[in-house]
Amino acid sequence: MMCVAALSWLLWVGSAGAATWTADNGNGTFTNPLFYEEFSDPDLIRVGEDYYLTGTTMHAMPGLPVLHSKDLVNWRLLGYVFNKLNLGPGFRLEDGKEIYGQGIWAPSFRHHGGVFHIFTNVNGQTTQHFTATNPAGPWTRTAMKCSLHDLSVYFDDDGKAYAIWGYQGIHFAELNEALDDIVPGTQRVIIEKSAGMGEGVHLYKIDGRYYITSAWFEGRMKMPCARADKITGPYEVNPAISMDEDFGLAEGNRLRGQKGPPFDVVPGNTRDGGRMSLHQGGLVQTQAGEWWGFSMMDFNSLGRLTALSPITWKDSWPYFGLEGNLKRTPRTWVKPKTGSADAGNEEKPSAPYRRNDDFSGPELANVWQWNHVPDDARWSLKARPGFLRLETQAADNFWRARNSLTQRAMGPRSVATAVLDVGGLKAGDVAGLALLNLPYAWIGVRAKAGGGLEVAQFDQTTGETQRVALGEGMKRVWLRVSCDFLTEKARFAWSADGGRFAEIGREFTMVFQLKTFQGVRYSLFAFNEASQAGGAADFDSFAVDEPNPRGLMRAIPVGEAITLTARGRGLALGVKDGAFASVPADKAARFTVIDAGLGRVALRVEDGRLVGVAGERVELVRGEVSAATSFQWTETVYGDLILMSLVTHRHLRIAPESGGISADHPGPAPDRGDGSCFEWSLQRR
């Protein structure tokens, strides 16, 4: 019989949670990532009972999103700091110039004296300083007189503002009263290159001591931390307060270099190289006194995702993770304690963006961003009410097309569908749906120079275009791309009626690359490849379907009997000679799953004993459900079950070499063959 708590979770997943991923599990726990889409270089602050978050947006416009939360898990978008940043032809895709992978990056978010501040870098420009009294805006931009790489600003108790910045060698300076330049004579190096700090610094003052977090990306990704009694040092460096946490994700396809075609794509692998680990981020304290960490991880072609980590202080260092398993972040854990939740105002599971758009409103859905600065005279929601009109402009290819509208792709799997009215296309026009990346791919409708229309699918990897002629009089075409970011494969399809879809083109391989410095983006585009201004593409709607809105997680089978088999090992958890032991898979024991609250379970064998952890031993014990017999039920991004002991804060596993059972494993490896990843199956009575 399923308990009420489990049933309510299932109902939530089947209704409100069916549309899109939310980190909130609806049962007092959350699961990383906070957003199953790119949100890179995060910086997060608390102001009273409110939390605010921003991050890198590179060349996308509008830029610098500001998100708000009451509980650190559920966020809503307040708006963007700026609508356009028009600092030259490269920002507009003009004169053969572009700013892919440049633009706005690595923001430092602060609040001081009733004013919100964001300091951020722009390639080829000085550091930009944005201010507002309301985080929803309007924001005022001031170009500073200096450029400070990956800076962090701190308003100290002495009334002065200080900045630190740099890669490995960390620089320090006092800022002037106008906050637009450094005070002459105050600049110095406070941490030498050889000390082990990286970049992406965040500066804090905690209990009278100064802490700096940074990101290290050479070799194994990690987060070093430095501390000092004075802001100018000397600093002591801890080489890693967070390391090797990748939630079991294997490294995906990589693009060697930034040029092509031809492209040099390095295939993904499951080697444990530490290249996917949580890194760049910082700290925040809730009003209830808890400390939490935030950081990002490379999630292959999906981009860089943000995660939330409990902080454990040990020897005055803020480690990401739990006592007994420092540096490792649980993928699923109890939500933070905040004043909002304590007051009974628990936030409901929610996502910050509205991804689907029927273009019937006065504005675009809040998730949309343009690829570079748009030409506002060449797009409209009013020219044909209920449609997004993109007027075609001359471009050599999709990469150079102006007014391409983009939004972040959704993981782990998602299907994007655009409905296009082709009646306004003229000779040489191409319009459709793309995966903006390098290499890129698209599906669209092309108006041929000699007359007539065709559906075309282009793959930049191969340079090949597949074509299908459209019948005369056809006005509406459905264009679709299905993406699997766990396999990094995508398929394109089209339909004449929105019901029956036909695939076109080969399977497309998605990669992570550093040219755009972003993950894959869905894009609506229209351009004219005949070097002329053409007609117009009218998009009727755009929708994103998530086949796995809870990732690959399944509802906890509370009250059911299951077997637990170590993935790929042929061994299962069982009972042998009355003791807890590993056994052949066909001899697996039946465990009844008991709800222990907060997404935790106890496992009971048929004679009534529970799986318990005592020191280094894992054994069958009699008694009531307690911390010693409870495990946090967590699933990897691939859907494998991992069981974390509440005693050790480490995971249950069957040692591949000996078959011994322990609860001392820090977390799953990318090859998923370390014995900590289990496959569970229901056993019907």
ABEGO torsion letter per residue (X at the ends): XBBAAAAAAAAAAABAAAABBBABAGAGBBBOBABABBBBGBBBBBBEABBBBBBBAEABOBBGBBBBBAAGABBBBAEBABABBBAEAAAAGBGGBBABGBEBBGBBBBBBGGBBBBBBBBBGBBBBBBBBABAAOBBBBBBBABBBBGBBBBBBAAGBBBBBBEBGBBBBBBBBAAGABBBBGABBBABBAAAGBBBGBBBBBBGGBBBBBBBBABEBBBBBBBBBABAAOBBBBBABABBGBAGGBBBBBBBBEABOOBBBBBBBBABBAGAABBBBEBBBBBAAGBBBBBBBBBBEAAEBBBBBBBBBBBGGBBBBEBBGBBGBBBABBBBBBBAAAAAGABBBBBBABBABBAGABABBBAABBBBEBBBAAABBAAABBGBBBBBBBBBABAAABBGBBBBBBBOABBBBBBBBBAAABBBGBBBEBBBBBOBBBBBBBBBBAAEEBBBBBBBAAAGBBBBBBBBBGBABBBBBBBBBAAAGBBBBBBBAAGABBBBBEBBBBBBBBAAAGBBBBBBBBBBBAAGBBBBBBBBABBBBBBABAAEABBBBBBGBBBBBBBBGAGBBBBBBGGBBBBBBAAABBBBBBBBAEGGBBBBBBAAGBBBBBBEABBBBBBEBBBAAABBBBBBBAAGBBBBBBAAAGBBBBBBAAAGBBBAABAEBBAAGAAGABBBBBBBBX
